[in-house]
Amino acid sequence: MVKIEFHDPSGRLEVTTPHAPRLASLEGKRIGFVSNEQWQAYRMLPLLKETLEADFPAIEVLPVDAFPQGNALIPTEETAALVEKSGVDAVIVGNAA
Amino acid sequence: MKNAVSGLGLAPDAAMVTFPIELFLPGSDIASVRARKREFYDGLTRWKSEFAGAAPGEKPLLSVEAASHEEALFKANNLLLTSLWGDGLPLWPATRTRVDWILKGSVLPRTHVLGKFPPRGGVTTIETCAIALAMAGGRPEYLPVLVAAVDACLDTESGFDQLQATSGGPFPAVIVNGPIRKQIRLNSGFGCLGPDPQHPAGASIGRALRLLQQNVGGALPGTGTMAIFGAMRYTNAVFGEDEDGLPPGWLPHAAERHGFASGSDSISLVFASGVTNIRRRGAKKETPEEDILNGLHRMADFMRTPNLAALAGYEKGTPGIMMIPPVVAQTMAGLGWTKPSVREFLWEHSRIPLEQMRRAGAPAWIEIDANPVTRASIDLDPWPICTKPDNIVFLVAGGSHPTHSQWLQAHSPRVTGRMITLPESFDRLLADADRDLGCGDDVCLV
């Protein structure tokens, strides 16, 4: 028998930041959107806001444009600081495709 | 995109709700957003990462066994393909022996970390590069160029994370200056953007870079990269500027763009999104002056298009690479043209009338650009395709034949330069190449 051993070419993955803890419930929570303003975000995210508000009467969902929008602005430290300062419990990030 | 978050240091899975592309088109029926609301709610409340974490230490070697070497090689290639690590062409399995051989081309230790390859975020070491180069059929003397190119890609200013993923499918074009381009048999002459058995370095280096983009960076078509067409993605474009063909007084690209000393080894990284051939030469009686001027106008005509992907590099990158063959450069220089004056001409004559921009819907893209300098350009009529002539990359390369120019339109926020560092044993590696491939000097080549 001939045996060939060779390297896995995919490189290691390092997890340095845990995903944010999930909420126990959405009731009474403050939710924000971070939007790249593309791919029908202007229709889909308001629909999601409306749906959340209908299903969770005590929820507060911030307007879609509460934070800077667009691919260039949403990954910035400035946007992250604004999100943190707003006191939201969670954000929905969209729309990618 | 299914793997973008791991490049940020998070576990590679994420709470995502994904929909078919039709939902994202203008006028679509978005009722399914409401119908699948539970997935959004679960994502915020119940979702847990299923990523168990990478095992510490070196990854175990893969292994295949068969009755013959040929059969084992066949099985190894099948394993690489079914693991989504191949490109459809035959691969060299990256055995310890082959990778150790390739590593002779590095001055840095194999464990040296260059960075995380976006968007997937695979940790990229010198060994990771050597593995890709081994798979791509490369040689140790190619490794310094590959490492410099990877280092440039991983520069946070390069915009590489988005370029890897975007639907336009930009590909790295790596321009090499300095003696190394000839020493390692990198093409700068006839067919410099394609295969050449006498100049095999560009194909291997570019293919290795592509394998890294896919296997370490996760740019797998349809999930890790949304490149709709994905042109030039087997080997990218790795080639040399023909410095021997530069007329007196014309500086190499690396010296002009990056300030690197003439005669030093370096790479310059541009992300291109297409290659267009331009029939530059005239057809009938014409003077040298007419030949050059008509050809320059024809080149500018090809550049005078609203390539909206190039907005990414409007201020600090480039709208593209214009390549002319050395024989044309010599004629130009004889008539008093210089690289800067050619760029000035091309910039001036590639300006687009605003009416043409309007009918193409181009102003809307300029209005939403993140860069205020780009946004402000909307007031200019005719609209220049970049802020200044020096943004245009203008090279002398290709076969010494006067008929064509080549325009590589760009999607390149920056043009990133890197010096190439050679190991002390480099001359020995070149001698080994002569032994294996025959004499590589100009006098020996066909």
Interface residues (C-beta under 8 A of the other chain):
Chain A: M1 V2 K3 I4 E5 F6 H7 D8 P9 S10 G11 R12 L13 E14 V15 T16 T17 P18 H19 R22 L23 A24 S25 L26 I31 E37 W39 Q40 R43 M44 L47 L48 T51 L52 D55 G70 N71 A72 L73 A90 I92 N95 A96 A97
Chain B: M1 A4 S6 L8 G9 L10 A11 P12 A14 A15 I21 L23 F24 L25 P26 S28 I30 V33 R34 K37 F40 Y41 L44 T45 R46 W47 K48 S49 F51 G53 A54 K59 P60 L61 L62 S63 V64 E65 A66 A67 S68 H69 E71 A72 L73 K75 A76 L80 W85 P93 A94 T95 R96 V99 K116 F117 R120 G121 G122 V123 T124 T125 E127 T128 I131 A132 A134 M135 Q162 L211 N215 V216 M226 I368 D369 A370 N371
